[in-house]
Amino acid sequence: MTEALESTIKQYVERIGVFRGAINNDSLDFGLKFTYPGEKGKLLVVFKPTEKNGIEIKANTQLSPKHLEIVNSFKEKKQKQLFLILQKLFIEKEIHFNIDFKNKRYQIYEKYLFDDNSLLTINKFKNIAKKLFFVDFNAIRIIHAFCQGKISAEDLEGSGAKPSFYS
């Protein structure tokens, strides 16, 4: 079953994105790297942990050197505000996440669990990859606006006001 699942997932990856290679790890039945939606898209990984009945699709993001330099120039309280803003985005988008404040990076991911009656369709797989791509894209827009001083934690408080990225 695992080989068939890996083959199916690899076919899905090749249809919706660009396959970038396999991940070799003893704790995984298989793992694949790919970019979505195309050649210059976001690098994602999909893998099946050994002895788990499901897969995970993840996007890891490290702040760019330019953004990292700007964020590190802020006091620690302001740096934490950025990651609180990102945390709020991830919660609103109902996506799993890990934030590594010390190293200024985050990971967003989705899990797909199999049951006896359902298999992962290509459309479901594409929708998961698409959701990760757009949530990450939005997070990067927020980071960019925050670094330019166009958004602060206060912008997100109160009556549900959304920050303006274009002011």
Secondary structure in CASP SS format (residue, H / E / C, confidence):
PFRMAT SS
TARGET T0000
AUTHOR 0000-0000-0000
METHOD secondary structure of the structure
MODEL  1
M C 1.00
T H 1.00
E H 1.00
A H 1.00
L H 1.00
E H 1.00
S H 1.00
T H 1.00
I H 1.00
K H 1.00
Q H 1.00
Y H 1.00
V H 1.00
E H 1.00
R H 1.00
I H 1.00
G C 1.00
V E 1.00
F E 1.00
R E 1.00
G E 1.00
A E 1.00
I C 1.00
N C 1.00
N C 1.00
D C 1.00
S C 1.00
L E 1.00
D E 1.00
F E 1.00
G E 1.00
L E 1.00
K E 1.00
F E 1.00
T E 1.00
Y E 1.00
P C 1.00
G C 1.00
E C 1.00
K C 1.00
G C 1.00
K E 1.00
L E 1.00
L E 1.00
V E 1.00
V E 1.00
F E 1.00
K E 1.00
P E 1.00
T C 1.00
E C 1.00
K C 1.00
N C 1.00
G E 1.00
I E 1.00
E E 1.00
I E 1.00
K E 1.00
A E 1.00
N E 1.00
T E 1.00
Q E 1.00
L C 1.00
S C 1.00
P H 1.00
K H 1.00
H H 1.00
L H 1.00
E H 1.00
I H 1.00
V H 1.00
N H 1.00
S H 1.00
F C 1.00
K C 1.00
E H 1.00
K H 1.00
K H 1.00
Q H 1.00
K H 1.00
Q H 1.00
L H 1.00
F H 1.00
L H 1.00
I H 1.00
L H 1.00
Q H 1.00
K H 1.00
L H 1.00
F H 1.00
I H 1.00
E H 1.00
K C 1.00
E C 1.00
I C 1.00
H E 1.00
F E 1.00
N E 1.00
I E 1.00
D E 1.00
F C 1.00
K C 1.00
N C 1.00
K C 1.00
R E 1.00
Y E 1.00
Q E 1.00
I E 1.00
Y E 1.00
E E 1.00
K E 1.00
Y E 1.00
L E 1.00
F C 1.00
D E 1.00
D C 1.00
N C 1.00
S E 1.00
L C 1.00
L C 1.00
T C 1.00
I H 1.00
N H 1.00
K H 1.00
F H 1.00
K H 1.00
N H 1.00
I H 1.00
A H 1.00
K H 1.00
K H 1.00
L H 1.00
F H 1.00
F H 1.00
V H 1.00
D H 1.00
F H 1.00
N H 1.00
A H 1.00
I H 1.00
R H 1.00
I H 1.00
I H 1.00
H H 1.00
A H 1.00
F H 1.00
C H 1.00
Q C 1.00
G C 1.00
K C 1.00
I C 1.00
S C 1.00
A H 1.00
E H 1.00
D H 1.00
L H 1.00
E C 1.00
G C 1.00
S C 1.00
G C 1.00
A C 1.00
K C 1.00
P C 1.00
S C 1.00
F C 1.00
Y C 1.00
S C 1.00
END
